[in-house]
Every structure is written in structure tokens, then in C-alpha cells.
Amino acid sequence: MRRKAAERRGRVVSALDQLRYRLGLALGAARNARAAAETNLAKLELEQLMVRAGIERAGQDPQVAERLRDPAMAEVPTWLGRVRDQFYGEWADGPSRLRELVAASAPGPAGRPPGDWLGRVGTHEGLRPPELWRIGSSTVDGSAAGRTPGTELTFDVAVPLLDESHLSITSAPKTRDTVDALVENLLMRVLSTFEPGAVKIHLWDVGQLTAVLPNFYALSRTSALTVHDPTRLVDLLDEFAGHIRRIHAETMQAGYSSLRAMRLATGRRTEPWRIGVLYGNGENLPPEQLRDLKRVAASALDAGISLILVDVPTVLGGAVETISLFDERRAISSMTGTDLVVDLDPPLPSGQVATAAKRIAEALVAKQGGPRSFADLLPTEYGRERSARELRAPVGFYEGEPVEVVIGDATPHALIGGPSGSGKTNFLYALLGSLCARYSPDELALYLLDFKEGVSFAGLAPGRRDASWLPHARLVGVNVNTDREFGLALLRFLADEMRRRSAAAKDHEVTNLAELREQDPTGHWPRIVAVIDEFQYLFAGRDSVTALATSLLEDIARRGRSQGIHLILASQDIAGIEAFWGKPAVFEQCTLRIAMPKARRVLAEANQAAVAAPRWHAVINHDSGVAHGNRLAHIPDASAKGVFPSLQRELWERFAGQSEPRLFDGAHAPQLDSSPAFTGLGQAERPLALVGQSIDVSDTARGVELSGAPGRNLAVLGTSAREAVSILDSAARSLARQYQQGDVEFIVCCPVETILPRARELTDRLAGAGHKAELLDAGDLADRCATLAAELSDVRTHRMLVCYGVDAALPALEQKAPGQQSGLDHLRVLLKQGPAKGLHVLGWWRGIARLKDTLGFGGTDDIGAWAALDVQGNELSPLCAGQVVHWAPRPGRALFFDRTTHSSPEVVIPFHLPEADDD
Ligand SMILES: Nc1ncnc2c1ncn2[C@@H]1O[C@H](COP(=O)(O)OP(=O)(O)OP(=O)(O)O)[C@@H](O)[C@H]1O
């Protein structure tokens, strides 16, 4: 028992020994590994210190010297030396390669000696900026490059800047003049490279109000150079942040990741480069400013903004090159590495810099000088652009540079506001001219509607004085302020077109216009721009027109974008449009805002840019009116006499073959004789009695089909004689065109004395057309009604009883001999049974009550169609199946309802009667 226990103990002890042994081994290994790692770390740290100080000079660095005392570190300098020798060994022709590289990457003023360029104004248009900008040179000993020891090899040192990198400069004591010379040299190289205006410089110096780079003074009077308040770094950073947001949005919308990418792809420079030079004092910036600065620096380069920081201690995001000065001539730079000393270029002669700055400033002023003209908005060749992705055109200029408007996916619709006389119409002309000159009618179709009293778009359609028209215009609507229905018709048309495009997109399995055009290259899919000037009229009432207009506008605003249907809405007073604010969706979809001087509520609430905008300028904002999107532009005078018409004529000749636009002029009633609806009439089985022109996008007339169905009579209601006469005239004359001679007979009766000449005229015209037409004496009406009623069953010809002022005949018609039927009874028979037998009544009643008296207890069924003039809507409901009728009577318009074709009445324009004007 005891032996067994001793054995067991022995086994345990030996197992424990084994364990201890193994643990000991493991611990020892870990200790060794740790010691090795620590030594390695110390070597790497030393290596880093030596590289930072420069291998040649490292021995003088007290930190390095201290570490080198450790024998374990002895191999570090040896190793670094070997690496360097190996590097330079392969670098025998390095200096000359560098020289060539800098010469290629820093052409002209970017790298050449100042004598070659200083004082000359640059001409580079700025598509591809130089990649490097010279700051000095560096010299290496030939032995390092495999040459004879003692020979010196010199090469140029240059730094990247525009689009490429920021620059951080650290001064040494008493080197401010050197730093200034370095910065001045760099900026002068940049300014002298490009055409004036391509670069803007912003100077900020924490310690100085005005005297930063004094040789540049002449430039500070132009937009090329701005000196910022030393206490307001925040303003400068805000300004840059605003540019970055705006430019980022613009480039992304156009499908590019940076301004540079966009410039290279499109071959156009749309923005200047901006260089911010910030002089600090070596102390840390307050944390908030530091954060803002880092944020700006991180995305600035993609927006063409580069920073040059002098003694601003910060680690910037993005690419940064550094220059650290040792003394008044020498520095080290991240471009060359710490081992090479850069001999900075000597300062440029200050007098010459001042002269050069003055010349550049003068050239810039000359370039920007004087207001630019409308012709400056136009391209050299017309109709070259494609609208598949977007529409883009300059509308004005800011400091000589064009300012563009973009209508596309991100800014599908535009809102233009400004008080009367602020230049909205002029802006629209500038925009339309600029767009139409760039895009052919196959790329852009315009629908133009002006609610203003006046004829601002009228010239775009063919007129008496100028037969040309704007070939892009498909519709021109003027003087429509009383015809909100026309606005509605346009919106309906756009909504239908939107559906048509959406169905086509579905068929081709695509989601937007660009793809549809790709998939259906032979289709006709221009971008559609609908301009509605003074669009607030659309919302002028609290009625069904306003309700419908609002919902259609909302629908188009929401869904038009992907179908290439764009709205441009202009108004004097956007703030005052109540219905508009009740439905903010339209407002929100109008992400392109154009504020004329003093415009209210077009831009975002806190954005006051429109208040300060000078005359004939506009604030163009593609960011829903948020301040960072503001672009101020001077708009050239596009409304001066002959300016737009001459472009129109050129475009008309260039794009000959485009059909005329439809012109809708609310101030002119259409002529029956020239209406295609009238001239196109021929013999028909169910003839149409034309009542008037429809208020619609398509040029059509409305009429009543006089078939044999019950109720196929026409009543004209109200006291307005001119319109009533016109309606009966057009109805009878249009019917006359649809019958062969002998197939129809017109019986015209006019109990209203004053109208008699009109009735006679009509009768003569009908007779002149070869038809049987008789002007019945009012006193004979009752008897004739009796005869017509009696003959109803056996007449073979069609008969039209045209009666002007039936109400005036009522007293005579009502008379009846005892036991006999009255004339009225016979008229009722004609109204009820006539249509089936080919007899139709076209009558004018001057009041609804008199119509009801005429119809008697039989109700209104025998009047299947009517045209109301000065009659209130509520009086009309019984004639319209009891529905609520909105109708504000107005001269020259009628409310037309045909039970068989209408669900609700529609407004029509009775045709113009030339001879009736002679009254
Ligand atoms: N950029 C401009 N340069 C020169 N003249 C201009 C400019 N813009 C407008 N005008 C002139 O100012 C006048 C008013 O301009 P416009 O008709 O465009 O203003 P509006 O805002 O449309 O005014 P309203 O709403 O009263 O029609 C016009 O006679 C026009 O010639």
C-alpha cells in the first residue's frame, strides 16, 4: 500500500519536473524573442530618425548620437549606407532623368527661368495644367551617382500643386522673406501660365491685415486675388467648403469623380482653380478651425482647390508635399527626400513681379470688361450638342467666365422669380437662345406658355412681320391669362407624353431617357422643356382648374425627370402663390432656382444673395437655393431689338423643314374660314356642327354631331349676341359643307330685329353654297313649325331650323286657337322627334328660363348639346345631369357641353366673325 503510494508520488514529481522544464524552455524563448524584437524596434526607430535627419547629417543629431552608442545599433548606419549606395548605384543617370522629367512636367512658366516668362500674360486655356512647378534645384555629389567623386550633378526640384497636391511649408527662424519669395515664385509661375481668370488666389495671414505678398497688390483689385481678414479664417474655409459642395455636386451629377476628370472628358474648363495660401505662426489653430481646415483639405483637390500652408501645424488629409526651410536659401522637401538639400530659387525681382501682376490684372479686367453680349452666349457651330444626358448652356457671365444652367437628372425643373421688370423674360430669352443654338430640334422641343398680358413669346411663332419661327418651338401660347384651361391643356399634354415615354421605356426595358435613346436610336425622343411664364395664373382660382393644374404639375414635377420632360416656371411673386405652397412637392422638385435681383422666396430662406444681386444679374443656384450653390451671373441683353430674331432666323434657316409651332393666342379668336377643322370638312354621314375652337394643345375645333339620335339639337344660351351669332354661323356653315346640294335645307329665322342682318348674311352664304336656304319672317315661325312637324314623316331632305332668339318668338309661338296646337307645341315636337327624321334645331335662347319655358314639362333631354355664354354655372347644372358647373362667363368664350361626348363642360372659343366687327 505504502509502496504504491510512493510510486504514484514519484510519477507525479517526475511529471511536475517535466512540466517545469518545458515551462522554463518556453519562458526563456519568449524572453529572447522579446529582446530580439525590442532590438529590432530600436533599430527601426533609429533608421527612421536617421532618414528623417538625413544620412549625411544624422551624426550631428543628439538623439541619433545617443542611440548609436549602443553597440547593437552599429549595423544601422552600415545597412542604410548600403541601401543608399545600392540606390544611387542604379541612379547613375538619375539627375539627368530628373531634369528631363521636370522639363516635361513643368513646361513654360511652370519650370522655365523667369526671364523667359515673367511679365507676359499666360495663354494656357487650362485643360491639362502642368503637373509640377519648379521651386529650386538640388545638387548631388557625382560619386553617389556612379560618377567621379567631386563632380557635382544638379537637377531641378519641382512640386505638384493644381489638382494634385497641397503644399505645407515650414519656416526656420528669420526665413519669412525666403518663404514669401518661395510662395511668390510659385504663384507667379501659376498665374503666368494660364489665361487670366483661370486661377483665383486667396491669401490669409494670421498676423497681417494687408501686406501679404505686396507685389501682388494690382491683382487684389481683381477677382484673381482676394486678401482675407486675419481674424476670419472661418469665412475663407466656409467659402471653400461652399465651392467644394457645389463643384462636387456638379461633377457627380455629370458623372465624374472630380473636376479634373470632367474637364478632361468634356474638353471644357468650367471652374477656375483656387489656391488658398494660409500663413500661420507655428501655433496650433483652434480645434474647430483645424477640423474645418482638414475637412476642406480632404476634398479640395477634386474641386480644383489647393492649399499652401505656411507654418500651420496640421496633418492634412489628401496629398500633401512638404518643404522645410533650414536657412534663407536651403530646404528639404518631401519630393526629394530628406537626404537632398534643395537650393531654393532666388526671389523674383520684386519690381518685375509687381509689373507682371499689373499686366495680368489689366488683361483680366480687359477680358471681363464691359458687359458681354447675347452673341457671347452662342457657340460657333449650331446644333452640335446631344441632350441624351442633360441640357447645358451658358446664360450669363461672371467676371468674364460663362455661367451655365444645367437641366438634367439632378436639376430637372427650374423656378425663376423676380419682381416685375427685374429681367425674367430677358433671362428666358437668353436661356432659350443659348439652348436652341446648341441643341437641334431633334434634341430639344419647346412648349412655351406666357400668362402675362402681352405677347412676350409671340415672336417665336410666325407672324405678319417676320415669317420665321423658332424651329424648336412646338407650341407657343400667348395672352392666356384668362384661359387657364390652356395651361391645363399643356399640363395634360405633358402628362400624356410622360406616359407615352414611360410605356416606351418599359417596352425597351430601360428606366430613363438616355437609355431609351440608346435602345431606340431611330425614335424621336427630344428633351421637352415647357416654359410657363407667370405660372401663378394657373392657380388663380379656387376651382377645379386650380385643383387639376396642381395635381398635374405635381405629377410632371415628380416623374418628368426620367422621361426628359422639364418644367421652367417663372413668376413675379412666388411667395404669393397660395396653392403652390399648399403643395410643396412642385417647389421641392424645382432644384434649379433662378433668382432675379430682389426676388423673394426663390432661394432658401437664409440665402440673401438675391437681395444684393445687381441689376441685370441673376443668382443661379442648382442646389435648391442653398447658399453654397449660388452663382451670380450678368445676363446679357437678349431682348434688345433684333437680337433674338436674328438668331431665330439663322436657326430657322439652319433647321428648315421643322413644321410651324402651334400658336395659341388668347387675344385672337380663330377664323372659321382658315380653321383646318372647317376647311377639312367634306361630305359626312353624321355631320358636325362646329361650335368653336377648343382650348387645347392640338389645333382642333369642337362641334355637335347631328345624328338621328334623340336630343341632337344645339342650344346657345345667354345674351352675348356676338358669340351667339358666331356659334350659329359656324354651326350652319360647317353643316353646309358636309351636304351635297339638294340634300339639306336651311330655314333661318330671326325674331331679334338687331340681328337680322346677320341672319340674312348667313342665309345668303348658305344659298351661295348652293343649298336651299330661306330667311323666314319671324311672324311665320309658328305656322312653319306646324308644317315642319306635319311633314316630319315624309321628308327626304335634311332640314336645319336655325333660330336667333327663340325667346323673342315665344309670345307668338305660345298663341293658340282653341282646340288647336300652338306653334310652341309644334316646336316641341320638332325638338323631340326631329333628329330621328333628319330635322335639327339650332337655336339661341337669351336666358335659361326661356329655354325651360320652351321645353315645358318634357325636361331638358331634347337639348343634347349646348353652348353657354353669360350664364352662371349654377343655372347650367340641370342641363348637365345635375353636376356642379364652374363657369365664370367671359367675353369671347363659351362653355360647351355635348351629352354624348363630354363628361363635364369645356370652354371653347367661338370663331371670329370678321363682318360682325363692323357693328
Ligand atoms: N440683362 C439685361 N440687360 C439689359 N436690359 C435688360 C436686361 N434684362 C432686362 N432688360 C430690360 O428690362 C426690361 C424688363 O425686363 P423683362 O421684361 O425681362 O422683365 P420681367 O422680369 O420679365 O418683367 P415683367 O414681369 O414685368 O415682364 C426690358 O425692357 C428689357 O429690355
The ligand as an SDF file (V2000), in Angstrom:
LIG
                    3D

 31 33  0  0  0  0  0  0  0  0999 V2000
  -29.8320   91.7340  -68.7960 N   0  0  0  0  0  0  0  0  0  0  0  0
  -30.4260   92.8280  -69.2750 C   0  0  0  0  0  0  0  0  0  0  0  0
  -29.6950   93.7780  -69.8650 N   0  0  0  0  0  0  0  0  0  0  0  0
  -30.2870   94.8890  -70.3650 C   0  0  0  0  0  0  0  0  0  0  0  0
  -31.5930   95.1280  -70.3150 N   0  0  0  0  0  0  0  0  0  0  0  0
  -32.3780   94.2250  -69.7310 C   0  0  0  0  0  0  0  0  0  0  0  0
  -31.8400   93.0270  -69.1810 C   0  0  0  0  0  0  0  0  0  0  0  0
  -32.8370   92.3170  -68.6530 N   0  0  0  0  0  0  0  0  0  0  0  0
  -33.9620   93.0220  -68.8770 C   0  0  0  0  0  0  0  0  0  0  0  0
  -33.6950   94.1570  -69.5120 N   0  0  0  0  0  0  0  0  0  0  0  0
  -34.6800   95.1740  -69.9100 C   0  0  0  0  0  0  0  0  0  0  0  0
  -35.5380   95.4380  -68.8250 O   0  0  0  0  0  0  0  0  0  0  0  0
  -36.8820   95.4090  -69.1980 C   0  0  0  0  0  0  0  0  0  0  0  0
  -37.6710   94.4550  -68.3260 C   0  0  0  0  0  0  0  0  0  0  0  0
  -37.1600   93.1650  -68.4900 O   0  0  0  0  0  0  0  0  0  0  0  0
  -38.0890   91.8900  -68.5240 P   0  0  0  0  0  0  0  0  0  0  0  0
  -39.2740   92.1060  -69.3730 O   0  0  0  0  0  0  0  0  0  0  0  0
  -37.2140   90.7390  -68.8450 O   0  0  0  0  0  0  0  0  0  0  0  0
  -38.5060   91.8340  -67.0050 O   0  0  0  0  0  0  0  0  0  0  0  0
  -39.5500   90.8940  -66.3110 P   0  0  0  0  0  0  0  0  0  0  0  0
  -38.9880   90.4960  -65.0100 O   0  0  0  0  0  0  0  0  0  0  0  0
  -39.9450   89.8070  -67.2430 O   0  0  0  0  0  0  0  0  0  0  0  0
  -40.7010   91.8920  -66.0590 O   0  0  0  0  0  0  0  0  0  0  0  0
  -42.2450   91.6320  -66.1270 P   0  0  0  0  0  0  0  0  0  0  0  0
  -42.5260   90.5530  -65.1710 O   0  0  0  0  0  0  0  0  0  0  0  0
  -42.8410   92.9400  -65.7640 O   0  0  0  0  0  0  0  0  0  0  0  0
  -42.4830   91.2670  -67.5650 O   0  0  0  0  0  0  0  0  0  0  0  0
  -36.9070   95.0450  -70.6610 C   0  0  0  0  0  0  0  0  0  0  0  0
  -37.2300   96.1890  -71.4080 O   0  0  0  0  0  0  0  0  0  0  0  0
  -35.5290   94.5970  -71.0080 C   0  0  0  0  0  0  0  0  0  0  0  0
  -35.1340   95.0950  -72.2530 O   0  0  0  0  0  0  0  0  0  0  0  0
  1  2  1  0
  2  3  1  0
  2  7  2  0
  3  4  2  0
  4  5  1  0
  5  6  2  0
  6  7  1  0
  6 10  1  0
  7  8  1  0
  8  9  2  0
  9 10  1  0
 10 11  1  0
 11 12  1  0
 11 30  1  0
 12 13  1  0
 13 14  1  0
 13 28  1  0
 14 15  1  0
 15 16  1  0
 16 17  2  0
 16 18  1  0
 16 19  1  0
 19 20  1  0
 20 21  2  0
 20 22  1  0
 20 23  1  0
 23 24  1  0
 24 25  2  0
 24 26  1  0
 24 27  1  0
 28 29  1  0
 28 30  1  0
 30 31  1  0
M  END
$$$$
